[in-house]
């Protein structure tokens, strides 16, 4: 397919920049050979992610291979990223999620939650609370969206005579799924990339518990505020009045397993296992067992012939292997940016530098990260590009890199502007036979939700997280 004028101009500009970066000389002082090669690869990868339809994982693997072939990083560094604890954590979390899905516990939880709703607002906030909780059971936002879809379809059928409420719920589900992902470390692959970058560049280890302490309050507040915003922007006063009654029978029609009555033995075992795993994750400081090892133990039990509820092969089929390879390759890119000096060189071009007030630095990070989904649709790709630079810039500006990286990752969770901006948004945008939202509904919500999300993340970074042990200033970090 021939390139358009716009594509030709952008490609020419990118190639010109790469030539400038690759040529040694005085045009770009202070840039070593490895740093030049790293920036060329980084620029080409970012352009390909933004401007082409080439698979994100393929691009990341190509970039990692190029950095290894040119000697910027060693082959041991590239392959070691696949053995990182965070990769194993995600693999095992997918197996655990498969066990939960197979038992039908999600249907029971849905019946328990929405069955208690008597008004539209109660239905909205009970649904929101349930979706927030799923961040502890299912890794990745696309997996949570797939798990929640049958629940939405049951609600849509029960409210078939109130079309605007169905449209509102279609927008509510992906909105809350995306914003609540920040609650846990396994909520999105981007979180694991952030943890890896922080460890490689600063030696700071962001544990499951620390992420939970920082992310869960933000997830709860942002999700419920967003729920109110969805309710107000997609419905009228008349739509919100009148009782709501969702029966167990209506939920049962979309669930293959019973949603009421006593728990079956597999359901009871799976619920006990999931509760134990989450409890061990949250109590890591007490027993010292890493979250990855806890997840591995849980996955082995979940797939065991005697106690398990899912076969190991079936559980492993649900693992998002492209996501894991993407994470590993982008971790290698982050290592190259840091060790080659490329990240530090880029940070030197940031206006203000160390003279910039921390609040202004964090505000810039949050705004850029919030808007980044317009260029980079992949959440993991956004973190891969932004977080290494944010961490390096934070160190230069005297800002705590943990606060800056977490703020960037949290703000990058906003990706609601277009149906193609995130997989959960796209999934709920096209449901044959069920009313759903239009691009206009999405844009109207996005225009209000984007500044709200950015302001909330900045507020937490400046006022809440310091109270939880993550100060803004680097020098005050214990």
N, C-alpha and C positions, 0 to 999 in steps of 0.2 A: 504494500500500500504506500503510495507516494506521500511524502511529508507535506503538511500545510506550511504556509509562510511562517506562522507563529512557531510551529515546531522546529522548522529549519533555523530560525533566528535563535531560539533557545538552545538548540543543540550546538550551533556554532559558538554561542557565548560560552557554553560549558566546556567545549573542546578547547577554545582559546584560553580559558582559565586554567585548564589542565596543562596546556603547553607552558604557560607562564609559571605554574608551580613546578613543573618538571625541570625547566632549564636552570642550571646553576648560574650564579652570577650575583650582581649587586641589586637586581630588581627587588628581591625579597630577602633582605638581610636577616641574619639570625636563624635561617631555616636550613637544617642539616639535610643530608641526602635521604635518610630514612623518613624524616618528617615530610619531605617533598613527596615521596612515593605514597606515604600514608594519606596525605591530603588529596592526591590525585585519585586514589582508589575510593576514598570517602566521598569525594565530589561526584564521581561517576555513579557510585551506588545510590547516593541520595537522588541524583537526577533520574536514574532509572526507576526508583521507587515512586517518584512523583509523576513522571511524564510518560511512563510506558505501562503496558499491561503484563509485563514479564513477572512471573511469580516472585513474591518477596523473598521466599526462602532460597530460590535459585540465585537471586541477586546476592544475597548475603553469603551463600556458600562460595560464589564466584569471587566476591571481595576477599573473603578469608583465604581462599586459595591463592589469589594474586599477592596478598601480603606475605604469605608463606613462601611462594615461589621467588619473590624478590628479596627474601632474607630479612624483611622487617621484623617478622616474628618467626619462631622456630616451629617445626611441625609438631613438636611435643606440646607447645603452647596451644596450637590450634586444636589438637585432639584431646588435650586435657580438659577443655571446656565441656566436652560431652560427659565427662565423669564428675562434673561439679555437683555438689550436694543439691543445689536448687533444681537441677535437671531431674535427679532421682526423686526429689520431693514432688515434682509435677507428675512424673510417670505414675508414682504410687497413688497420688491424689485422683488421677483419672480412673484407676482400677477401683478405688473406694467409691467413687461416684457411680461407676457402673453397677456396683453391688447395691447401692441405695436405689438407683433407678429401677433395677430389675425387681426389687421387692414391692414397689408401689407405695413406699412411704410418703412420697410427694403428694399423692392423691389424698391420703389421710390427713396430712398437714393442711392441704388446701380446704378440705371439708371442715376441718376444725376451725380454721381461721375465718373464712368468708361466711361460714354458717352462722357466726355470731354477729354479722353485720345487720343493722336495722335501718340505716340511712346510707345515702350515697357517700357521704364523707367518711363514715365508719368503714364502708367497703373499701374505699381508696386507701385509707391508712392501715387497715388490717392487711390488705394485699401488699402494701409497701413493706410492712414489717416482715411478712413472710418472705418476700423477695430478698430482703437484706440478710435474713438468716441463711438463705441458700448459698451465700458466699462462703460459708464454712464447709459446705458439703460438696460443691461442684466447682472444679477449677475452670477458669476461662469463661468469659461472658457469653460466648456462643453456646457453650454447653448448658449454661443456666437458662438461656433463652429457649433452647430445645426442650429442656425439662419443664419450663413454665408454659409452653405453648398449649398443651392439652388443658391446663387449668383455665387459660384465657378462653379457649374455645367453649368450655363448659359455661363460663360466665356469659359469654356472648350469646349462647343459646338461651340461657335463662333470662337475659335482658333483651331478647330479640325485638320486643315492641318499643324499646327505648334506644333508638339508633345512636343518638349523640353520646349516651353513656358507653356504648360498645366502642365507639371511636375513641372516646377518652381513655378507656382501659387499654386499647391497642397502643396508644401512645405512652401510657403509664408504665406498662411492663418493660419495654426496652429502656426507657429513661431511668427507671430505678435500678435495673440490672447494671447499666453502665456506671452510674454514679456510686452505687453501693459496692462496686468491686474493690474499692480502696480499703474496705474493712479488713481484708486479710491478705496475707502474703501470696496465697494461691489464687487470689481473685482475678489476676490477669498475668499473662506472660511478661508484660512490661515491668511488673513489680520485681520479678526475679532478675531481669536485666539490670534494673536499678540497683538491687542488692549486690550483684556481681561487679558493677562499675564502681560502686562505693568501696568495696573491698579491695579491688585492684588498684585504685587511685589513691586511697587514703588509709587503708587498713582498718576502716570502721566496719564493724559487722552489725548489720541491721537484722536482729533476730525476729522470729515469728511473733514473740510476745511484744517486742518494741513496736513492730508494725501494727499489731492489734491495738495497742494503747494509743498510737497516733491516729490510725486510720478509722477505727470503729466509730468514735464520736463524730468525725467528719462525715462518714458514710450515713449515719443515722440522721444527722441534722440536714445534710444536703438532700437526702432522699425524700424526707418528709416535706421539706420546703418545695422541692421540685414537684412532689405529688399535688400540693396545693396549687402550684402554678399550672400544672396540666389540667387540673379540675376547673380552674377559673378561665383558662384560655380556650378550652374546647367545649364547654357547656354553658348553658344559660341558667338563670335562676330557676326557671320552670323545670329544667332537667334535673336540678339538684334536690327538688322537693319531692315528697312522696316516699313511702317506705320501700325498702329493698329486702327481698327475701330469696335467698339462694338455698335450695334444698340439697340434701345429701344425694338424693336420687339423681339430680341433674349433674352433680359432680361425678357420680358413679358411671354415667353413660360414656364418659371419656376416660375411664380408668379400667384397665384390664383386671386389676386386683381389687378386693373389697376396700372401701373407704370408711367403713364403720364396723363396729363389733370388736371382739377381742383380737389382739395381734396374733398373727400366725407365728409358729416357731421361727421361720426364716426372718420375718419382719422384726421379731423381738431380738434375735441375735444381731441383726444388722444395726438396729437402733442402739443396742448396747455397745457394739464395736465402734460405731461412729462417735457416740458420746465419749467413749474412753479415749479415742484418738484425739478429739478436739480438746478434751480435758488435759491430756498429756502435752499437747502443743502449747496450751495456755499456761501450763505450770513448768515450763522448761527451766526457769531459774532455780526451781526446787530440786529437780532430779538430774539436770545436766545432760539429758539425752537429746540429741539433735532432732529437729522436726523431720528431717529426711529419714532418719532411722526409725522414728515412730511411725511415719507413713509406710515405710517398707514392712514393718511388722504388721501393721493394719492390713496392708494389701495381701500379704501372705495368708493371714487369717481369713480375709474376705474371700480368697480364692481356694481355700483348703477344702478337700473333699468332705470332711466331717462337719465343719462349722461354717463354711463359706456359703454365699448365695449366688456367686457368679464364677464361671470357669476362668482360669487364668488366661487362656487364649481369647475368650470373649472380652475379658477386661482389658487386655492389651490392645485389642482391636479398636477400642474407644480412645486410645491415647492419640493426641494430636502430634504425630511424629514430625510433620513439617514445622510446627511451632517450636519443638525442642531443637531441631537442627538450626532453625532461625536464631533461637536464643544463643546456642553455642557459637555460631558464626559471628553474631554481633558482639558477643563477649570478647571474642578474639579481636574484632575491630576496635573495641574500646581499649583493650590492652595496647594495641598498636598506637592508638592516638596518644595514650598516656606515656608509654615508654619511649616513643620516638621524639617526644617534645612537641608534636604537632598541636596538641590541645593547648599547651602553654603559649605557643606562638599565636594561635588564634585569639586567645584571651587577651593578649597584649594589644589587640586592636579595639577592645571594648572601651568606649568613651567613659571617662571618669575614673576607671580602674579602682584603686584602693580608696580614692577620695569619695566614691559614691556611697551615700548613706545606705545602710542595710535594707531599710524598708523600700527604698527606691530600686535597689538591686532585685529584691524578691518580687516587687511589683512587675518589673520587666520580665522576669522569669515566668511568672504566672500568666501574664498577658500573651507572651509568645507561645507558651505551652498550650494555652486555651485555644489559640487560633491555628495551631499547627495542623489540626485535623483537616483543614481546608487544602493543605498541600500534601500531607502524608496520611493516607487513609488507615494504614495499619498502626494500631496503638503501640505495638512492639517496635515498629520502625521509628515511631516518634521518639520513644525513649532511647533507642539506640543512637539516634542522631543528637538528641538534645542533652541527655544526662551526662555523657562524658564532658561536653563543653560547659555545662552548668556547674559541674563539680570543680573543674579547673578554674573557672571564673570565680566561683565562690571562695576558693582558697586565696586567689589573688586579691579579692575584695575584702577579705577578713570576715566573711560570712560562713557560718557553720555549713559545711557541705551536705550534712545529713538533712538539715532543714531545707536547703535549696533543692536537693535532689527529690526529696519527698514532695515538696510543693510542686515541682515540675511534673512529677508523675501523677499526682492527684489532679492537677489542672488539665493534663492531657487526657484524663478520663472523659472530659466533655467532648462528644463527637456526635452532635444531634442535628447539625445543620441540614444535611442531605440524607436521603435514604441510603446512599452508597457509603456514607461516612463510617458506618459500623455494621457488623453482621447482625446483631440483634435488631437494629433499626430496620435493616433490609428485610429480615425475616417477618416482622410484624407489618411491614408495609404492603405485602402482597399475599393476601389470604383469600383464595377463591371461595365465594359464597358467604363471606363474612365482611361486614362493613369495617373499614379501617381508615386511617388518616390519609390526608393528601399532603403533597409537598408544601402546600400553603400552610396547613396546620403545623407542620414541622418547623417551617421558617418563623411562624408567629411565636411558637414556643422558644425556639432558639434565640430569637432577638432579646428575650427577657432572661432566659436561663443562662446564657453565656456570661453576662456581667454578674449575675447573682453567684454563679459558681466561682468565678474568678475572685470576687470580693470575699466569698466565704473562705476559700483556700488561703488567701492573704491574711484574713483575720485570724485563722487558726495558726498560721506560721508566725505571726507577730505576737499574738496574745495568748493562745491556748497551748501550743506545743512547748513554749518555754516553761510553762507550769508542769508539763509532763516529762521534763528532763532533756528537752532539745532546744537549747538557747539559740538565739539569732546570731549573736556574735561568736566568732570562732574562738576568741581569746578567753571567753567565759565558760567554754565547754569543760566540764570536769574530766 
